[in-house]
Amino acid sequence: MLTLDKLNIYRRFDGNLDGWARIANGHDASGITDDDWHLIEELRQGLTLIAAGQASQAFTTSFESRLRDATADEATRQALRALR
């Protein structure tokens, strides 16, 4: 489950998984994992497709459900949408 703490770590490293892995040795207080990192990347890609108008209504509906399931709360979803 993605949280604001995990998104803050992702943002701090500008999405650079290797940079985070080298410094944090794969562990930090947020509990972020490689799987979380990849999930953030996948969700960002989906948000980009939707924002660009390149996603079908079915994809958008399915994606929004997945986004709700993968995030802890609305604040986390908004922070994820704000990542660029």
PyMOL Python script that loads the backbone (N, CA, C, O; Angstrom):
from pymol import cmd

cmd.read_pdbstr("""\
ATOM      1  N   MET A   1       0.849  -1.175   0.000  1.00  0.00           N
ATOM      2  CA  MET A   1       0.000   0.000   0.000  1.00  0.00           C
ATOM      3  C   MET A   1       0.894   1.237   0.000  1.00  0.00           C
ATOM      4  O   MET A   1       1.819   1.354   0.804  1.00  0.00           O
ATOM      5  N   LEU A   2       0.602   2.146  -0.907  1.00  0.00           N
ATOM      6  CA  LEU A   2       1.381   3.378  -0.997  1.00  0.00           C
ATOM      7  C   LEU A   2       0.884   4.400   0.014  1.00  0.00           C
ATOM      8  O   LEU A   2      -0.318   4.562   0.222  1.00  0.00           O
ATOM      9  N   THR A   3       1.831   5.083   0.632  1.00  0.00           N
ATOM     10  CA  THR A   3       1.539   6.121   1.623  1.00  0.00           C
ATOM     11  C   THR A   3       2.265   7.406   1.226  1.00  0.00           C
ATOM     12  O   THR A   3       3.106   7.409   0.327  1.00  0.00           O
ATOM     13  N   LEU A   4       1.926   8.489   1.911  1.00  0.00           N
ATOM     14  CA  LEU A   4       2.636   9.749   1.669  1.00  0.00           C
ATOM     15  C   LEU A   4       4.122   9.615   1.964  1.00  0.00           C
ATOM     16  O   LEU A   4       4.947  10.175   1.243  1.00  0.00           O
ATOM     17  N   ASP A   5       4.475   8.879   3.013  1.00  0.00           N
ATOM     18  CA  ASP A   5       5.896   8.691   3.343  1.00  0.00           C
ATOM     19  C   ASP A   5       6.643   8.031   2.190  1.00  0.00           C
ATOM     20  O   ASP A   5       7.756   8.437   1.854  1.00  0.00           O
ATOM     21  N   LYS A   6       6.035   7.017   1.588  1.00  0.00           N
ATOM     22  CA  LYS A   6       6.677   6.327   0.469  1.00  0.00           C
ATOM     23  C   LYS A   6       6.806   7.248  -0.739  1.00  0.00           C
ATOM     24  O   LYS A   6       7.835   7.248  -1.415  1.00  0.00           O
ATOM     25  N   LEU A   7       5.779   8.024  -1.008  1.00  0.00           N
ATOM     26  CA  LEU A   7       5.854   8.968  -2.130  1.00  0.00           C
ATOM     27  C   LEU A   7       6.911  10.040  -1.883  1.00  0.00           C
ATOM     28  O   LEU A   7       7.571  10.489  -2.820  1.00  0.00           O
ATOM     29  N   ASN A   8       7.070  10.447  -0.638  1.00  0.00           N
ATOM     30  CA  ASN A   8       8.100  11.441  -0.313  1.00  0.00           C
ATOM     31  C   ASN A   8       9.497  10.895  -0.571  1.00  0.00           C
ATOM     32  O   ASN A   8      10.368  11.623  -1.048  1.00  0.00           O
ATOM     33  N   ILE A   9       9.720   9.627  -0.262  1.00  0.00           N
ATOM     34  CA  ILE A   9      11.017   8.996  -0.559  1.00  0.00           C
ATOM     35  C   ILE A   9      11.223   8.953  -2.072  1.00  0.00           C
ATOM     36  O   ILE A   9      12.289   9.313  -2.570  1.00  0.00           O
ATOM     37  N   TYR A  10      10.208   8.515  -2.789  1.00  0.00           N
ATOM     38  CA  TYR A  10      10.279   8.461  -4.253  1.00  0.00           C
ATOM     39  C   TYR A  10      10.628   9.841  -4.818  1.00  0.00           C
ATOM     40  O   TYR A  10      11.496   9.959  -5.683  1.00  0.00           O
ATOM     41  N   ARG A  11       9.967  10.858  -4.339  1.00  0.00           N
ATOM     42  CA  ARG A  11      10.190  12.233  -4.798  1.00  0.00           C
ATOM     43  C   ARG A  11      11.594  12.707  -4.424  1.00  0.00           C
ATOM     44  O   ARG A  11      12.267  13.364  -5.219  1.00  0.00           O
ATOM     45  N   ARG A  12      12.028  12.370  -3.210  1.00  0.00           N
ATOM     46  CA  ARG A  12      13.355  12.810  -2.759  1.00  0.00           C
ATOM     47  C   ARG A  12      14.461  12.306  -3.687  1.00  0.00           C
ATOM     48  O   ARG A  12      15.477  12.973  -3.881  1.00  0.00           O
ATOM     49  N   PHE A  13      14.246  11.118  -4.255  1.00  0.00           N
ATOM     50  CA  PHE A  13      15.235  10.533  -5.154  1.00  0.00           C
ATOM     51  C   PHE A  13      14.865  10.729  -6.625  1.00  0.00           C
ATOM     52  O   PHE A  13      15.439  10.085  -7.503  1.00  0.00           O
ATOM     53  N   ASP A  14      13.912  11.614  -6.891  1.00  0.00           N
ATOM     54  CA  ASP A  14      13.475  11.904  -8.265  1.00  0.00           C
ATOM     55  C   ASP A  14      13.133  10.638  -9.046  1.00  0.00           C
ATOM     56  O   ASP A  14      13.373  10.562 -10.251  1.00  0.00           O
ATOM     57  N   GLY A  15      12.579   9.656  -8.364  1.00  0.00           N
ATOM     58  CA  GLY A  15      12.190   8.425  -9.032  1.00  0.00           C
ATOM     59  C   GLY A  15      13.350   7.511  -9.383  1.00  0.00           C
ATOM     60  O   GLY A  15      13.160   6.525 -10.095  1.00  0.00           O
ATOM     61  N   ASN A  16      14.549   7.817  -8.899  1.00  0.00           N
ATOM     62  CA  ASN A  16      15.738   7.036  -9.220  1.00  0.00           C
ATOM     63  C   ASN A  16      15.872   5.871  -8.242  1.00  0.00           C
ATOM     64  O   ASN A  16      16.402   6.022  -7.141  1.00  0.00           O
ATOM     65  N   LEU A  17      15.385   4.720  -8.660  1.00  0.00           N
ATOM     66  CA  LEU A  17      15.411   3.527  -7.810  1.00  0.00           C
ATOM     67  C   LEU A  17      16.833   3.135  -7.433  1.00  0.00           C
ATOM     68  O   LEU A  17      17.090   2.767  -6.287  1.00  0.00           O
ATOM     69  N   ASP A  18      17.755   3.210  -8.381  1.00  0.00           N
ATOM     70  CA  ASP A  18      19.140   2.841  -8.087  1.00  0.00           C
ATOM     71  C   ASP A  18      19.757   3.767  -7.048  1.00  0.00           C
ATOM     72  O   ASP A  18      20.482   3.310  -6.164  1.00  0.00           O
ATOM     73  N   GLY A  19      19.478   5.059  -7.146  1.00  0.00           N
ATOM     74  CA  GLY A  19      19.993   6.010  -6.164  1.00  0.00           C
ATOM     75  C   GLY A  19      19.485   5.703  -4.772  1.00  0.00           C
ATOM     76  O   GLY A  19      20.245   5.735  -3.805  1.00  0.00           O
ATOM     77  N   TRP A  20      18.203   5.405  -4.669  1.00  0.00           N
ATOM     78  CA  TRP A  20      17.623   5.047  -3.370  1.00  0.00           C
ATOM     79  C   TRP A  20      18.239   3.755  -2.844  1.00  0.00           C
ATOM     80  O   TRP A  20      18.590   3.661  -1.668  1.00  0.00           O
ATOM     81  N   ALA A  21      18.369   2.758  -3.720  1.00  0.00           N
ATOM     82  CA  ALA A  21      18.896   1.458  -3.297  1.00  0.00           C
ATOM     83  C   ALA A  21      20.333   1.578  -2.793  1.00  0.00           C
ATOM     84  O   ALA A  21      20.711   0.920  -1.824  1.00  0.00           O
ATOM     85  N   ARG A  22      21.131   2.417  -3.450  1.00  0.00           N
ATOM     86  CA  ARG A  22      22.524   2.582  -3.019  1.00  0.00           C
ATOM     87  C   ARG A  22      22.612   3.265  -1.658  1.00  0.00           C
ATOM     88  O   ARG A  22      23.427   2.877  -0.822  1.00  0.00           O
ATOM     89  N   ILE A  23      21.789   4.267  -1.434  1.00  0.00           N
ATOM     90  CA  ILE A  23      21.869   5.024  -0.184  1.00  0.00           C
ATOM     91  C   ILE A  23      21.156   4.321   0.958  1.00  0.00           C
ATOM     92  O   ILE A  23      21.672   4.269   2.074  1.00  0.00           O
ATOM     93  N   ALA A  24      19.982   3.784   0.691  1.00  0.00           N
ATOM     94  CA  ALA A  24      19.171   3.193   1.759  1.00  0.00           C
ATOM     95  C   ALA A  24      19.394   1.696   1.904  1.00  0.00           C
ATOM     96  O   ALA A  24      18.838   1.075   2.810  1.00  0.00           O
ATOM     97  N   ASN A  25      20.197   1.106   1.026  1.00  0.00           N
ATOM     98  CA  ASN A  25      20.402  -0.340   1.039  1.00  0.00           C
ATOM     99  C   ASN A  25      19.078  -1.089   1.014  1.00  0.00           C
ATOM    100  O   ASN A  25      18.954  -2.172   1.587  1.00  0.00           O
ATOM    101  N   GLY A  26      18.090  -0.504   0.346  1.00  0.00           N
ATOM    102  CA  GLY A  26      16.798  -1.155   0.213  1.00  0.00           C
ATOM    103  C   GLY A  26      15.907  -1.048   1.429  1.00  0.00           C
ATOM    104  O   GLY A  26      14.832  -1.647   1.457  1.00  0.00           O
ATOM    105  N   HIS A  27      16.331  -0.293   2.445  1.00  0.00           N
ATOM    106  CA  HIS A  27      15.527  -0.171   3.664  1.00  0.00           C
ATOM    107  C   HIS A  27      15.535   1.273   4.146  1.00  0.00           C
ATOM    108  O   HIS A  27      16.562   1.951   4.108  1.00  0.00           O
ATOM    109  N   ASP A  28      14.380   1.727   4.597  1.00  0.00           N
ATOM    110  CA  ASP A  28      14.305   3.019   5.265  1.00  0.00           C
ATOM    111  C   ASP A  28      13.051   3.036   6.120  1.00  0.00           C
ATOM    112  O   ASP A  28      12.272   2.082   6.118  1.00  0.00           O
ATOM    113  N   ALA A  29      12.864   4.112   6.841  1.00  0.00           N
ATOM    114  CA  ALA A  29      11.765   4.187   7.808  1.00  0.00           C
ATOM    115  C   ALA A  29      10.387   4.160   7.151  1.00  0.00           C
ATOM    116  O   ALA A  29       9.408   3.794   7.801  1.00  0.00           O
ATOM    117  N   SER A  30      10.289   4.538   5.881  1.00  0.00           N
ATOM    118  CA  SER A  30       8.984   4.563   5.217  1.00  0.00           C
ATOM    119  C   SER A  30       8.475   3.163   4.915  1.00  0.00           C
ATOM    120  O   SER A  30       7.272   2.958   4.750  1.00  0.00           O
ATOM    121  N   GLY A  31       9.387   2.200   4.844  1.00  0.00           N
ATOM    122  CA  GLY A  31       8.997   0.837   4.507  1.00  0.00           C
ATOM    123  C   GLY A  31       8.843   0.615   3.012  1.00  0.00           C
ATOM    124  O   GLY A  31       8.338  -0.427   2.593  1.00  0.00           O
ATOM    125  N   ILE A  32       9.272   1.581   2.196  1.00  0.00           N
ATOM    126  CA  ILE A  32       9.130   1.436   0.745  1.00  0.00           C
ATOM    127  C   ILE A  32       9.972   0.268   0.250  1.00  0.00           C
ATOM    128  O   ILE A  32      11.077   0.030   0.738  1.00  0.00           O
ATOM    129  N   THR A  33       9.438  -0.452  -0.717  1.00  0.00           N
ATOM    130  CA  THR A  33      10.123  -1.600  -1.303  1.00  0.00           C
ATOM    131  C   THR A  33      10.297  -1.378  -2.802  1.00  0.00           C
ATOM    132  O   THR A  33       9.746  -0.432  -3.365  1.00  0.00           O
ATOM    133  N   ASP A  34      11.060  -2.246  -3.435  1.00  0.00           N
ATOM    134  CA  ASP A  34      11.190  -2.185  -4.891  1.00  0.00           C
ATOM    135  C   ASP A  34       9.820  -2.310  -5.550  1.00  0.00           C
ATOM    136  O   ASP A  34       9.534  -1.617  -6.526  1.00  0.00           O
ATOM    137  N   ASP A  35       8.976  -3.191  -5.020  1.00  0.00           N
ATOM    138  CA  ASP A  35       7.633  -3.368  -5.583  1.00  0.00           C
ATOM    139  C   ASP A  35       6.819  -2.081  -5.479  1.00  0.00           C
ATOM    140  O   ASP A  35       6.093  -1.730  -6.409  1.00  0.00           O
ATOM    141  N   ASP A  36       6.937  -1.372  -4.350  1.00  0.00           N
ATOM    142  CA  ASP A  36       6.247  -0.085  -4.208  1.00  0.00           C
ATOM    143  C   ASP A  36       6.749   0.897  -5.263  1.00  0.00           C
ATOM    144  O   ASP A  36       5.970   1.620  -5.885  1.00  0.00           O
ATOM    145  N   TRP A  37       8.067   0.906  -5.449  1.00  0.00           N
ATOM    146  CA  TRP A  37       8.677   1.829  -6.400  1.00  0.00           C
ATOM    147  C   TRP A  37       8.116   1.578  -7.801  1.00  0.00           C
ATOM    148  O   TRP A  37       7.753   2.514  -8.514  1.00  0.00           O
ATOM    149  N   HIS A  38       8.053   0.299  -8.183  1.00  0.00           N
ATOM    150  CA  HIS A  38       7.529  -0.055  -9.502  1.00  0.00           C
ATOM    151  C   HIS A  38       6.039   0.272  -9.611  1.00  0.00           C
ATOM    152  O   HIS A  38       5.569   0.681 -10.673  1.00  0.00           O
ATOM    153  N   LEU A  39       5.303   0.094  -8.527  1.00  0.00           N
ATOM    154  CA  LEU A  39       3.884   0.442  -8.520  1.00  0.00           C
ATOM    155  C   LEU A  39       3.692   1.942  -8.741  1.00  0.00           C
ATOM    156  O   LEU A  39       2.812   2.351  -9.498  1.00  0.00           O
ATOM    157  N   ILE A  40       4.507   2.752  -8.090  1.00  0.00           N
ATOM    158  CA  ILE A  40       4.427   4.201  -8.298  1.00  0.00           C
ATOM    159  C   ILE A  40       4.660   4.523  -9.770  1.00  0.00           C
ATOM    160  O   ILE A  40       3.936   5.332 -10.350  1.00  0.00           O
ATOM    161  N   GLU A  41       5.659   3.898 -10.371  1.00  0.00           N
ATOM    162  CA  GLU A  41       5.959   4.137 -11.790  1.00  0.00           C
ATOM    163  C   GLU A  41       4.772   3.739 -12.669  1.00  0.00           C
ATOM    164  O   GLU A  41       4.400   4.475 -13.582  1.00  0.00           O
ATOM    165  N   GLU A  42       4.178   2.575 -12.393  1.00  0.00           N
ATOM    166  CA  GLU A  42       3.030   2.112 -13.179  1.00  0.00           C
ATOM    167  C   GLU A  42       1.843   3.058 -13.032  1.00  0.00           C
ATOM    168  O   GLU A  42       1.181   3.384 -14.017  1.00  0.00           O
ATOM    169  N   LEU A  43       1.576   3.494 -11.815  1.00  0.00           N
ATOM    170  CA  LEU A  43       0.454   4.396 -11.586  1.00  0.00           C
ATOM    171  C   LEU A  43       0.697   5.752 -12.245  1.00  0.00           C
ATOM    172  O   LEU A  43      -0.227   6.348 -12.798  1.00  0.00           O
ATOM    173  N   ARG A  44       1.911   6.229 -12.189  1.00  0.00           N
ATOM    174  CA  ARG A  44       2.233   7.499 -12.864  1.00  0.00           C
ATOM    175  C   ARG A  44       2.015   7.376 -14.368  1.00  0.00           C
ATOM    176  O   ARG A  44       1.508   8.301 -15.002  1.00  0.00           O
ATOM    177  N   GLN A  45       2.392   6.247 -14.933  1.00  0.00           N
ATOM    178  CA  GLN A  45       2.194   6.037 -16.365  1.00  0.00           C
ATOM    179  C   GLN A  45       0.701   6.052 -16.702  1.00  0.00           C
ATOM    180  O   GLN A  45       0.291   6.672 -17.682  1.00  0.00           O
ATOM    181  N   GLY A  46      -0.102   5.374 -15.895  1.00  0.00           N
ATOM    182  CA  GLY A  46      -1.543   5.373 -16.119  1.00  0.00           C
ATOM    183  C   GLY A  46      -2.132   6.766 -16.016  1.00  0.00           C
ATOM    184  O   GLY A  46      -2.968   7.152 -16.833  1.00  0.00           O
ATOM    185  N   LEU A  47      -1.702   7.521 -15.017  1.00  0.00           N
ATOM    186  CA  LEU A  47      -2.187   8.894 -14.851  1.00  0.00           C
ATOM    187  C   LEU A  47      -1.811   9.764 -16.049  1.00  0.00           C
ATOM    188  O   LEU A  47      -2.591  10.616 -16.474  1.00  0.00           O
ATOM    189  N   THR A  48      -0.623   9.547 -16.584  1.00  0.00           N
ATOM    190  CA  THR A  48      -0.178  10.304 -17.755  1.00  0.00           C
ATOM    191  C   THR A  48      -1.035   9.980 -18.973  1.00  0.00           C
ATOM    192  O   THR A  48      -1.427  10.881 -19.714  1.00  0.00           O
ATOM    193  N   LEU A  49      -1.328   8.697 -19.182  1.00  0.00           N
ATOM    194  CA  LEU A  49      -2.183   8.297 -20.306  1.00  0.00           C
ATOM    195  C   LEU A  49      -3.566   8.922 -20.200  1.00  0.00           C
ATOM    196  O   LEU A  49      -4.111   9.425 -21.183  1.00  0.00           O
ATOM    197  N   ILE A  50      -4.121   8.885 -19.005  1.00  0.00           N
ATOM    198  CA  ILE A  50      -5.455   9.449 -18.788  1.00  0.00           C
ATOM    199  C   ILE A  50      -5.438  10.957 -19.013  1.00  0.00           C
ATOM    200  O   ILE A  50      -6.314  11.493 -19.691  1.00  0.00           O
ATOM    201  N   ALA A  51      -4.447  11.641 -18.450  1.00  0.00           N
ATOM    202  CA  ALA A  51      -4.352  13.102 -18.583  1.00  0.00           C
ATOM    203  C   ALA A  51      -4.179  13.527 -20.041  1.00  0.00           C
ATOM    204  O   ALA A  51      -4.642  14.596 -20.439  1.00  0.00           O
ATOM    205  N   ALA A  52      -3.515  12.690 -20.831  1.00  0.00           N
ATOM    206  CA  ALA A  52      -3.279  13.007 -22.241  1.00  0.00           C
ATOM    207  C   ALA A  52      -4.473  12.638 -23.120  1.00  0.00           C
ATOM    208  O   ALA A  52      -4.457  12.881 -24.327  1.00  0.00           O
ATOM    209  N   GLY A  53      -5.500  12.055 -22.519  1.00  0.00           N
ATOM    210  CA  GLY A  53      -6.676  11.664 -23.288  1.00  0.00           C
ATOM    211  C   GLY A  53      -6.458  10.432 -24.141  1.00  0.00           C
ATOM    212  O   GLY A  53      -7.189  10.206 -25.105  1.00  0.00           O
ATOM    213  N   GLN A  54      -5.452   9.627 -23.796  1.00  0.00           N
ATOM    214  CA  GLN A  54      -5.114   8.447 -24.586  1.00  0.00           C
ATOM    215  C   GLN A  54      -5.647   7.153 -23.983  1.00  0.00           C
ATOM    216  O   GLN A  54      -5.291   6.066 -24.437  1.00  0.00           O
ATOM    217  N   ALA A  55      -6.489   7.257 -22.974  1.00  0.00           N
ATOM    218  CA  ALA A  55      -7.015   6.068 -22.305  1.00  0.00           C
ATOM    219  C   ALA A  55      -8.507   5.938 -22.583  1.00  0.00           C
ATOM    220  O   ALA A  55      -9.233   6.931 -22.643  1.00  0.00           O
ATOM    221  N   SER A  56      -8.946   4.707 -22.750  1.00  0.00           N
ATOM    222  CA  SER A  56     -10.374   4.461 -22.938  1.00  0.00           C
ATOM    223  C   SER A  56     -11.109   4.669 -21.618  1.00  0.00           C
ATOM    224  O   SER A  56     -10.496   4.722 -20.552  1.00  0.00           O
ATOM    225  N   GLN A  57     -12.414   4.785 -21.706  1.00  0.00           N
ATOM    226  CA  GLN A  57     -13.226   4.922 -20.498  1.00  0.00           C
ATOM    227  C   GLN A  57     -13.090   3.679 -19.623  1.00  0.00           C
ATOM    228  O   GLN A  57     -13.038   3.784 -18.398  1.00  0.00           O
ATOM    229  N   ALA A  58     -13.033   2.502 -20.247  1.00  0.00           N
ATOM    230  CA  ALA A  58     -12.890   1.256 -19.486  1.00  0.00           C
ATOM    231  C   ALA A  58     -11.560   1.242 -18.731  1.00  0.00           C
ATOM    232  O   ALA A  58     -11.510   0.862 -17.561  1.00  0.00           O
ATOM    233  N   PHE A  59     -10.480   1.660 -19.408  1.00  0.00           N
ATOM    234  CA  PHE A  59      -9.179   1.722 -18.745  1.00  0.00           C
ATOM    235  C   PHE A  59      -9.225   2.694 -17.581  1.00  0.00           C
ATOM    236  O   PHE A  59      -8.746   2.388 -16.489  1.00  0.00           O
ATOM    237  N   THR A  60      -9.799   3.862 -17.814  1.00  0.00           N
ATOM    238  CA  THR A  60      -9.865   4.895 -16.779  1.00  0.00           C
ATOM    239  C   THR A  60     -10.631   4.403 -15.561  1.00  0.00           C
ATOM    240  O   THR A  60     -10.194   4.611 -14.430  1.00  0.00           O
ATOM    241  N   THR A  61     -11.754   3.761 -15.777  1.00  0.00           N
ATOM    242  CA  THR A  61     -12.559   3.235 -14.672  1.00  0.00           C
ATOM    243  C   THR A  61     -11.787   2.173 -13.900  1.00  0.00           C
ATOM    244  O   THR A  61     -11.753   2.192 -12.670  1.00  0.00           O
ATOM    245  N   SER A  62     -11.168   1.248 -14.626  1.00  0.00           N
ATOM    246  CA  SER A  62     -10.383   0.188 -13.992  1.00  0.00           C
ATOM    247  C   SER A  62      -9.189   0.775 -13.247  1.00  0.00           C
ATOM    248  O   SER A  62      -8.865   0.349 -12.138  1.00  0.00           O
ATOM    249  N   PHE A  63      -8.544   1.749 -13.863  1.00  0.00           N
ATOM    250  CA  PHE A  63      -7.376   2.374 -13.254  1.00  0.00           C
ATOM    251  C   PHE A  63      -7.739   3.082 -11.955  1.00  0.00           C
ATOM    252  O   PHE A  63      -7.029   2.946 -10.959  1.00  0.00           O
ATOM    253  N   GLU A  64      -8.833   3.834 -11.952  1.00  0.00           N
ATOM    254  CA  GLU A  64      -9.244   4.558 -10.741  1.00  0.00           C
ATOM    255  C   GLU A  64      -9.502   3.585  -9.592  1.00  0.00           C
ATOM    256  O   GLU A  64      -9.179   3.882  -8.442  1.00  0.00           O
ATOM    257  N   SER A  65     -10.076   2.438  -9.897  1.00  0.00           N
ATOM    258  CA  SER A  65     -10.299   1.418  -8.869  1.00  0.00           C
ATOM    259  C   SER A  65      -8.963   0.895  -8.340  1.00  0.00           C
ATOM    260  O   SER A  65      -8.779   0.748  -7.132  1.00  0.00           O
ATOM    261  N   ARG A  66      -8.040   0.620  -9.249  1.00  0.00           N
ATOM    262  CA  ARG A  66      -6.712   0.144  -8.842  1.00  0.00           C
ATOM    263  C   ARG A  66      -5.995   1.200  -8.009  1.00  0.00           C
ATOM    264  O   ARG A  66      -5.342   0.878  -7.017  1.00  0.00           O
ATOM    265  N   LEU A  67      -6.117   2.460  -8.414  1.00  0.00           N
ATOM    266  CA  LEU A  67      -5.484   3.553  -7.680  1.00  0.00           C
ATOM    267  C   LEU A  67      -6.017   3.619  -6.249  1.00  0.00           C
ATOM    268  O   LEU A  67      -5.241   3.775  -5.306  1.00  0.00           O
ATOM    269  N   ARG A  68      -7.324   3.502  -6.084  1.00  0.00           N
ATOM    270  CA  ARG A  68      -7.916   3.515  -4.734  1.00  0.00           C
ATOM    271  C   ARG A  68      -7.413   2.338  -3.898  1.00  0.00           C
ATOM    272  O   ARG A  68      -7.129   2.487  -2.709  1.00  0.00           O
ATOM    273  N   ASP A  69      -7.308   1.171  -4.530  1.00  0.00           N
ATOM    274  CA  ASP A  69      -6.862  -0.021  -3.806  1.00  0.00           C
ATOM    275  C   ASP A  69      -5.388   0.037  -3.418  1.00  0.00           C
ATOM    276  O   ASP A  69      -4.985  -0.561  -2.420  1.00  0.00           O
ATOM    277  N   ALA A  70      -4.586   0.752  -4.197  1.00  0.00           N
ATOM    278  CA  ALA A  70      -3.133   0.762  -3.997  1.00  0.00           C
ATOM    279  C   ALA A  70      -2.641   1.876  -3.087  1.00  0.00           C
ATOM    280  O   ALA A  70      -1.468   1.902  -2.717  1.00  0.00           O
ATOM    281  N   THR A  71      -3.533   2.801  -2.720  1.00  0.00           N
ATOM    282  CA  THR A  71      -3.114   3.954  -1.922  1.00  0.00           C
ATOM    283  C   THR A  71      -3.846   4.002  -0.589  1.00  0.00           C
ATOM    284  O   THR A  71      -4.977   3.533  -0.463  1.00  0.00           O
ATOM    285  N   ALA A  72      -3.180   4.576   0.395  1.00  0.00           N
ATOM    286  CA  ALA A  72      -3.713   4.589   1.759  1.00  0.00           C
ATOM    287  C   ALA A  72      -4.897   5.530   1.924  1.00  0.00           C
ATOM    288  O   ALA A  72      -5.809   5.248   2.703  1.00  0.00           O
ATOM    289  N   ASP A  73      -4.893   6.655   1.193  1.00  0.00           N
ATOM    290  CA  ASP A  73      -5.947   7.652   1.399  1.00  0.00           C
ATOM    291  C   ASP A  73      -5.957   8.655   0.252  1.00  0.00           C
ATOM    292  O   ASP A  73      -5.125   8.594  -0.653  1.00  0.00           O
ATOM    293  N   GLU A  74      -6.915   9.579   0.307  1.00  0.00           N
ATOM    294  CA  GLU A  74      -7.060  10.580  -0.754  1.00  0.00           C
ATOM    295  C   GLU A  74      -5.834  11.491  -0.833  1.00  0.00           C
ATOM    296  O   GLU A  74      -5.441  11.895  -1.927  1.00  0.00           O
ATOM    297  N   ALA A  75      -5.233  11.816   0.294  1.00  0.00           N
ATOM    298  CA  ALA A  75      -4.037  12.667   0.281  1.00  0.00           C
ATOM    299  C   ALA A  75      -2.909  12.000  -0.506  1.00  0.00           C
ATOM    300  O   ALA A  75      -2.180  12.670  -1.239  1.00  0.00           O
ATOM    301  N   THR A  76      -2.767  10.703  -0.358  1.00  0.00           N
ATOM    302  CA  THR A  76      -1.742   9.967  -1.100  1.00  0.00           C
ATOM    303  C   THR A  76      -2.065   9.976  -2.588  1.00  0.00           C
ATOM    304  O   THR A  76      -1.172  10.155  -3.416  1.00  0.00           O
ATOM    305  N   ARG A  77      -3.330   9.785  -2.932  1.00  0.00           N
ATOM    306  CA  ARG A  77      -3.722   9.823  -4.341  1.00  0.00           C
ATOM    307  C   ARG A  77      -3.445  11.195  -4.951  1.00  0.00           C
ATOM    308  O   ARG A  77      -2.964  11.287  -6.080  1.00  0.00           O
ATOM    309  N   GLN A  78      -3.744  12.247  -4.216  1.00  0.00           N
ATOM    310  CA  GLN A  78      -3.494  13.597  -4.723  1.00  0.00           C
ATOM    311  C   GLN A  78      -1.994  13.851  -4.886  1.00  0.00           C
ATOM    312  O   GLN A  78      -1.575  14.477  -5.859  1.00  0.00           O
ATOM    313  N   ALA A  79      -1.196  13.374  -3.953  1.00  0.00           N
ATOM    314  CA  ALA A  79       0.263  13.537  -4.056  1.00  0.00           C
ATOM    315  C   ALA A  79       0.800  12.775  -5.265  1.00  0.00           C
ATOM    316  O   ALA A  79       1.701  13.252  -5.955  1.00  0.00           O
ATOM    317  N   LEU A  80       0.249  11.603  -5.516  1.00  0.00           N
ATOM    318  CA  LEU A  80       0.670  10.819  -6.676  1.00  0.00           C
ATOM    319  C   LEU A  80       0.293  11.540  -7.968  1.00  0.00           C
ATOM    320  O   LEU A  80       1.085  11.579  -8.910  1.00  0.00           O
ATOM    321  N   ARG A  81      -0.894  12.102  -8.015  1.00  0.00           N
ATOM    322  CA  ARG A  81      -1.324  12.858  -9.200  1.00  0.00           C
ATOM    323  C   ARG A  81      -0.421  14.088  -9.418  1.00  0.00           C
ATOM    324  O   ARG A  81      -0.215  14.509 -10.556  1.00  0.00           O
ATOM    325  N   ALA A  82       0.105  14.651  -8.348  1.00  0.00           N
ATOM    326  CA  ALA A  82       0.935  15.859  -8.438  1.00  0.00           C
ATOM    327  C   ALA A  82       2.372  15.561  -8.873  1.00  0.00           C
ATOM    328  O   ALA A  82       3.084  16.475  -9.289  1.00  0.00           O
ATOM    329  N   LEU A  83       2.808  14.310  -8.786  1.00  0.00           N
ATOM    330  CA  LEU A  83       4.170  13.967  -9.212  1.00  0.00           C
ATOM    331  C   LEU A  83       4.296  14.186 -10.713  1.00  0.00           C
ATOM    332  O   LEU A  83       3.437  13.746 -11.478  1.00  0.00           O
ATOM    333  N   ARG A  84       5.322  14.839 -11.127  1.00  0.00           N
ATOM    334  CA  ARG A  84       5.562  15.068 -12.566  1.00  0.00           C
ATOM    335  C   ARG A  84       6.953  14.668 -12.918  1.00  0.00           C
ATOM    336  O   ARG A  84       7.353  14.781 -14.077  1.00  0.00           O
TER     337      ARG A  84
END
""", "prot")
cmd.dss("prot")
cmd.show_as("cartoon", "prot")
cmd.util.cbc("prot")
cmd.orient("prot")
